[in-house]
Amino acid sequence: MRTTKALLAAALAIAAVLTSVAPGGAPMGPPTTTLEEGQWSFGGQFGLEEMDMEAYGKVAEDFTPYFWTQRFTVEDYKTKMLFGTLEYGLCDNWGIFARFGGADGKATSWLPPPIAAPSR
């Protein structure tokens, strides 16, 4: 039974790190538990995040196979997040939890970098 719990915890930890949601989530602090074995907990979280960032990626025209790479600057990106949490105590001070919710993100501008004039 103990080996099964350890394998389940390891598999969930690996899946959480490798999914795209984990790195993209807001820094709302580490998950902690004070539950004993068999106890349940539920709650909610709200997060507000503001940032400026630079993006780099492929850009494509609609319905064409042509694409190019380009940099963008994103200014004043604001995200509002609302989550519900559910947790179950696997054993003392060890729990498994799920966080469900949604987010709304808006930026004031998505700007490509200025184009340099060709040199002669």
C-alpha positions, 0 to 999 in steps of 0.5 A: 500500500505504501509503495502504491502511494509513493508511485502515485505521488511521484507520477502526479508530481512529474505530470504536474511539472511537465504540463503546460499549466504548471509553469504558467500558473501564477505564483500563489505559493507552494501547496501545503497540507496539514490534513491527516489521512482520510481528511478532505479539504476544499477552498478557493483562491483569487490571483491578480498578476501584472507583467511586461514580457517579450515573446518570440515565435512563429507567425503565419498568414491565414490558410497559407503554409508560409511562416516566419519568426518574429519578436513581440513586446507585450506591455501591461499584461494583466491576468485575473484568476479564480480557482477552486481547490479540493484536497484529500489527505493520503497520510499525515502531512501528505495530500493530493489536491486539484485546482480548477478554475479560469483566467482572464488576461488582457494587454494594452499592446502587443508590439512587434519591434521597430523595423530598422531602415536598410543600410546603403 
